[in-house]
Amino acid sequence: MSATSIRVLGVDPGLTRCGIGVVEGVAGSALRLIDVGVIVTAPSQPLEIRLLELEGELIEWIDKHKPDVIAVERVFSQHNVRTVMGTGQAAGVTLLLAAKRQIPVIMHTPSEVKAAVTGNGRANKSQVAQMVVRILQLAEAPKPVDSTDALALAICNIWRGRASNNIAVALAKEKARISGLVKR
């Protein structure tokens, strides 16, 4: 990949199923799938254990793939408060880990992701999955859909967040450089 290439960890937050995908590339060029999966926690477990499991898995992904940026779906109001709570908690774990690792985070709304990937902010999940397959030149859409959504987030971030990514990466590098110079 070129010097302007960026590696994005996309996170479709969820407490039961958290989609996760890593895409690398630069806007205007072919993108490359690095890895994709889903972090699953058991609803029968206490909330604090589920969050701990989610944290551990996310740490493994971050350590393995060393993303330049983490793209997270912005939590939006839904009718099911329980679902919103789990999504918000999973997003919170992701944001905390990114802050601890000094990795920039860019949040995208579901309609922003759909518009970036399909050209239609009201596209359905099937349309998003079809475009992810085309964009990343995959044989088929990853399953479950949470993983495809995570890849769509990463793609959106590369295509739409180029200027934001460049600024965020530069700021993170400068912050790391300064913190290395200052003894605490």
C-alpha positions as YAML, in Angstrom:
chain: A
units: angstrom
residues:
- id: 1
  name: MET
  ca: [0.00, 0.00, 0.00]
- id: 2
  name: SER
  ca: [1.14, 3.56, -0.61]
- id: 3
  name: ALA
  ca: [2.25, 6.04, 2.04]
- id: 4
  name: THR
  ca: [-1.21, 7.64, 2.03]
- id: 5
  name: SER
  ca: [-2.93, 4.31, 2.68]
- id: 6
  name: ILE
  ca: [-4.86, 4.02, 5.91]
- id: 7
  name: ARG
  ca: [-5.88, 0.99, 7.95]
- id: 8
  name: VAL
  ca: [-9.33, 1.31, 9.49]
- id: 9
  name: LEU
  ca: [-10.88, -0.91, 12.13]
- id: 10
  name: GLY
  ca: [-14.66, -0.69, 11.65]
- id: 11
  name: VAL
  ca: [-16.80, -1.50, 14.68]
- id: 12
  name: ASP
  ca: [-20.55, -2.08, 14.44]
- id: 13
  name: PRO
  ca: [-21.18, -1.98, 18.20]
- id: 14
  name: GLY
  ca: [-23.44, -4.48, 19.85]
- id: 15
  name: LEU
  ca: [-23.39, -6.33, 23.12]
- id: 16
  name: THR
  ca: [-24.59, -9.71, 21.86]
- id: 17
  name: ARG
  ca: [-22.91, -9.41, 18.44]
- id: 18
  name: CYS
  ca: [-20.29, -6.76, 17.74]
- id: 19
  name: GLY
  ca: [-19.28, -6.65, 14.09]
- id: 20
  name: ILE
  ca: [-15.63, -5.94, 13.44]
- id: 21
  name: GLY
  ca: [-13.68, -5.52, 10.23]
- id: 22
  name: VAL
  ca: [-10.36, -4.16, 9.04]
- id: 23
  name: VAL
  ca: [-9.97, -2.52, 5.64]
- id: 24
  name: GLU
  ca: [-6.89, -0.85, 4.20]
- id: 25
  name: GLY
  ca: [-6.58, 1.59, 1.33]
- id: 26
  name: VAL
  ca: [-6.96, 5.12, 0.12]
- id: 27
  name: ALA
  ca: [-9.90, 6.95, -1.41]
- id: 28
  name: GLY
  ca: [-9.92, 6.57, -5.17]
- id: 29
  name: SER
  ca: [-8.03, 3.26, -5.20]
- id: 30
  name: ALA
  ca: [-8.96, -0.36, -4.66]
- id: 31
  name: LEU
  ca: [-9.50, -1.22, -1.00]
- id: 32
  name: ARG
  ca: [-8.23, -4.38, 0.64]
- id: 33
  name: LEU
  ca: [-9.98, -6.57, 3.21]
- id: 34
  name: ILE
  ca: [-7.56, -7.41, 6.03]
- id: 35
  name: ASP
  ca: [-9.85, -9.27, 8.45]
- id: 36
  name: VAL
  ca: [-13.49, -9.54, 9.45]
- id: 37
  name: GLY
  ca: [-15.43, -11.16, 12.26]
- id: 38
  name: VAL
  ca: [-17.97, -10.85, 15.03]
- id: 39
  name: ILE
  ca: [-17.39, -10.68, 18.76]
- id: 40
  name: VAL
  ca: [-20.15, -12.60, 20.53]
- id: 41
  name: THR
  ca: [-21.07, -12.42, 24.21]
- id: 42
  name: ALA
  ca: [-23.66, -14.57, 25.92]
- id: 43
  name: PRO
  ca: [-26.82, -12.79, 27.08]
- id: 44
  name: SER
  ca: [-26.93, -15.20, 30.03]
- id: 45
  name: GLN
  ca: [-23.71, -13.70, 31.45]
- id: 46
  name: PRO
  ca: [-23.71, -10.67, 33.78]
- id: 47
  name: LEU
  ca: [-23.30, -7.34, 31.98]
- id: 48
  name: GLU
  ca: [-19.88, -6.63, 33.49]
- id: 49
  name: ILE
  ca: [-18.54, -10.01, 32.28]
- id: 50
  name: ARG
  ca: [-19.88, -9.39, 28.78]
- id: 51
  name: LEU
  ca: [-18.21, -5.97, 28.66]
- id: 52
  name: LEU
  ca: [-14.96, -7.51, 29.91]
- id: 53
  name: GLU
  ca: [-15.12, -10.18, 27.17]
- id: 54
  name: LEU
  ca: [-15.80, -7.51, 24.56]
- id: 55
  name: GLU
  ca: [-12.85, -5.47, 25.81]
- id: 56
  name: GLY
  ca: [-10.51, -8.47, 25.64]
- id: 57
  name: GLU
  ca: [-11.52, -9.33, 22.07]
- id: 58
  name: LEU
  ca: [-11.23, -5.72, 20.92]
- id: 59
  name: ILE
  ca: [-7.75, -5.48, 22.45]
- id: 60
  name: GLU
  ca: [-6.73, -8.57, 20.47]
- id: 61
  name: TRP
  ca: [-8.02, -7.04, 17.22]
- id: 62
  name: ILE
  ca: [-6.30, -3.71, 17.90]
- id: 63
  name: ASP
  ca: [-3.00, -5.38, 18.82]
- id: 64
  name: LYS
  ca: [-3.13, -7.72, 15.83]
- id: 65
  name: HIS
  ca: [-4.08, -5.17, 13.16]
- id: 66
  name: LYS
  ca: [-2.69, -1.88, 14.52]
- id: 67
  name: PRO
  ca: [-5.31, 0.38, 12.94]
- id: 68
  name: ASP
  ca: [-4.58, 4.02, 12.12]
- id: 69
  name: VAL
  ca: [-8.20, 4.93, 12.85]
- id: 70
  name: ILE
  ca: [-11.21, 3.24, 14.43]
- id: 71
  name: ALA
  ca: [-14.57, 3.88, 12.77]
- id: 72
  name: VAL
  ca: [-17.57, 3.34, 15.04]
- id: 73
  name: GLU
  ca: [-21.24, 3.49, 14.18]
- id: 74
  name: ARG
  ca: [-22.82, 6.40, 16.02]
- id: 75
  name: VAL
  ca: [-25.50, 5.15, 18.38]
- id: 76
  name: PHE
  ca: [-28.89, 6.46, 17.40]
- id: 77
  name: SER
  ca: [-32.27, 6.35, 19.06]
- id: 78
  name: GLN
  ca: [-34.24, 3.21, 18.43]
- id: 79
  name: HIS
  ca: [-37.57, 2.05, 19.76]
- id: 80
  name: ASN
  ca: [-35.94, -0.76, 21.73]
- id: 81
  name: VAL
  ca: [-34.22, 0.89, 24.71]
- id: 82
  name: ARG
  ca: [-32.51, -2.38, 25.68]
- id: 83
  name: THR
  ca: [-30.84, -2.60, 22.26]
- id: 84
  name: VAL
  ca: [-29.74, 1.04, 22.43]
- id: 85
  name: MET
  ca: [-28.21, 0.47, 25.87]
- id: 86
  name: GLY
  ca: [-26.19, -2.54, 24.70]
- id: 87
  name: THR
  ca: [-25.06, -0.73, 21.58]
- id: 88
  name: GLY
  ca: [-24.04, 2.32, 23.61]
- id: 89
  name: GLN
  ca: [-22.14, 0.19, 26.12]
- id: 90
  name: ALA
  ca: [-20.25, -1.65, 23.36]
- id: 91
  name: ALA
  ca: [-19.45, 1.66, 21.65]
- id: 92
  name: GLY
  ca: [-18.23, 3.04, 24.98]
- id: 93
  name: VAL
  ca: [-15.80, 0.14, 25.46]
- id: 94
  name: THR
  ca: [-14.47, 0.75, 21.93]
- id: 95
  name: LEU
  ca: [-14.05, 4.49, 22.51]
- id: 96
  name: LEU
  ca: [-12.27, 3.93, 25.82]
- id: 97
  name: LEU
  ca: [-9.81, 1.45, 24.28]
- id: 98
  name: ALA
  ca: [-9.11, 3.82, 21.39]
- id: 99
  name: ALA
  ca: [-8.41, 6.66, 23.82]
- id: 100
  name: LYS
  ca: [-6.08, 4.47, 25.90]
- id: 101
  name: ARG
  ca: [-4.16, 3.51, 22.73]
- id: 102
  name: GLN
  ca: [-4.25, 7.06, 21.33]
- id: 103
  name: ILE
  ca: [-5.99, 5.84, 18.19]
- id: 104
  name: PRO
  ca: [-8.24, 8.42, 16.54]
- id: 105
  name: VAL
  ca: [-11.95, 7.57, 16.40]
- id: 106
  name: ILE
  ca: [-14.36, 8.74, 13.73]
- id: 107
  name: MET
  ca: [-18.06, 8.11, 14.27]
- id: 108
  name: HIS
  ca: [-20.45, 7.64, 11.36]
- id: 109
  name: THR
  ca: [-24.24, 7.51, 11.35]
- id: 110
  name: PRO
  ca: [-25.96, 4.52, 9.74]
- id: 111
  name: SER
  ca: [-27.35, 6.72, 6.92]
- id: 112
  name: GLU
  ca: [-23.90, 8.21, 6.27]
- id: 113
  name: VAL
  ca: [-22.43, 4.71, 5.92]
- id: 114
  name: LYS
  ca: [-25.25, 3.58, 3.62]
- id: 115
  name: ALA
  ca: [-24.90, 6.68, 1.46]
- id: 116
  name: ALA
  ca: [-21.12, 6.28, 1.18]
- id: 117
  name: VAL
  ca: [-21.25, 2.60, 0.26]
- id: 118
  name: THR
  ca: [-24.41, 2.42, -1.87]
- id: 119
  name: GLY
  ca: [-25.16, 6.01, -2.84]
- id: 120
  name: ASN
  ca: [-28.46, 5.80, -0.95]
- id: 121
  name: GLY
  ca: [-28.75, 6.76, 2.73]
- id: 122
  name: ARG
  ca: [-31.86, 4.59, 3.03]
- id: 123
  name: ALA
  ca: [-30.37, 1.43, 1.52]
- id: 124
  name: ASN
  ca: [-31.31, -1.86, 3.16]
- id: 125
  name: LYS
  ca: [-28.82, -4.31, 4.68]
- id: 126
  name: SER
  ca: [-28.85, -6.51, 1.59]
- id: 127
  name: GLN
  ca: [-27.91, -3.59, -0.66]
- id: 128
  name: VAL
  ca: [-25.08, -2.60, 1.70]
- id: 129
  name: ALA
  ca: [-23.81, -6.19, 1.77]
- id: 130
  name: GLN
  ca: [-23.88, -6.42, -2.04]
- id: 131
  name: MET
  ca: [-21.82, -3.24, -2.36]
- id: 132
  name: VAL
  ca: [-19.31, -4.37, 0.29]
- id: 133
  name: VAL
  ca: [-18.81, -7.55, -1.76]
- id: 134
  name: ARG
  ca: [-18.22, -5.51, -4.93]
- id: 135
  name: ILE
  ca: [-15.98, -2.87, -3.34]
- id: 136
  name: LEU
  ca: [-13.75, -5.40, -1.59]
- id: 137
  name: GLN
  ca: [-13.98, -7.93, -4.46]
- id: 138
  name: LEU
  ca: [-15.19, -10.74, -2.21]
- id: 139
  name: ALA
  ca: [-16.70, -14.03, -3.33]
- id: 140
  name: GLU
  ca: [-19.64, -13.51, -0.94]
- id: 141
  name: ALA
  ca: [-20.82, -11.30, 1.90]
- id: 142
  name: PRO
  ca: [-19.38, -12.13, 5.32]
- id: 143
  name: LYS
  ca: [-21.91, -13.51, 7.81]
- id: 144
  name: PRO
  ca: [-23.56, -12.46, 10.03]
- id: 145
  name: VAL
  ca: [-24.60, -9.05, 8.75]
- id: 146
  name: ASP
  ca: [-22.89, -7.33, 11.71]
- id: 147
  name: SER
  ca: [-19.52, -8.15, 10.14]
- id: 148
  name: THR
  ca: [-20.58, -6.72, 6.78]
- id: 149
  name: ASP
  ca: [-21.79, -3.57, 8.55]
- id: 150
  name: ALA
  ca: [-18.37, -3.21, 10.21]
- id: 151
  name: LEU
  ca: [-16.67, -3.43, 6.80]
- id: 152
  name: ALA
  ca: [-19.09, -0.82, 5.43]
- id: 153
  name: LEU
  ca: [-18.09, 1.48, 8.30]
- id: 154
  name: ALA
  ca: [-14.41, 1.06, 7.48]
- id: 155
  name: ILE
  ca: [-15.06, 1.68, 3.76]
- id: 156
  name: CYS
  ca: [-17.12, 4.78, 4.58]
- id: 157
  name: ASN
  ca: [-14.34, 6.06, 6.79]
- id: 158
  name: ILE
  ca: [-11.72, 5.68, 4.07]
- id: 159
  name: TRP
  ca: [-13.89, 7.27, 1.41]
- id: 160
  name: ARG
  ca: [-15.52, 10.04, 3.42]
- id: 161
  name: GLY
  ca: [-13.09, 10.59, 6.23]
- id: 162
  name: ARG
  ca: [-9.89, 11.10, 4.26]
- id: 163
  name: ALA
  ca: [-9.23, 14.66, 5.46]
- id: 164
  name: SER
  ca: [-10.46, 13.86, 8.97]
- id: 165
  name: ASN
  ca: [-8.33, 10.71, 9.03]
- id: 166
  name: ASN
  ca: [-5.21, 12.58, 7.96]
- id: 167
  name: ILE
  ca: [-5.71, 15.22, 10.64]
- id: 168
  name: ALA
  ca: [-6.56, 12.67, 13.33]
- id: 169
  name: VAL
  ca: [-3.55, 10.47, 12.51]
- id: 170
  name: ALA
  ca: [-1.20, 13.47, 12.47]
- id: 171
  name: LEU
  ca: [-2.56, 14.67, 15.83]
- id: 172
  name: ALA
  ca: [-2.22, 11.21, 17.38]
- id: 173
  name: LYS
  ca: [1.38, 10.92, 16.16]
- id: 174
  name: GLU
  ca: [2.22, 14.37, 17.49]
- id: 175
  name: LYS
  ca: [0.59, 13.59, 20.83]
- id: 176
  name: ALA
  ca: [2.57, 10.34, 21.08]
- id: 177
  name: ARG
  ca: [5.78, 12.18, 20.16]
- id: 178
  name: ILE
  ca: [5.18, 14.87, 22.78]
- id: 179
  name: SER
  ca: [4.21, 12.37, 25.48]
- id: 180
  name: GLY
  ca: [7.45, 10.51, 24.74]
- id: 181
  name: LEU
  ca: [9.41, 13.71, 25.31]
- id: 182
  name: VAL
  ca: [7.68, 14.66, 28.54]
- id: 183
  name: LYS
  ca: [8.58, 12.56, 31.58]
- id: 184
  name: ARG
  ca: [5.66, 11.97, 33.91]
...
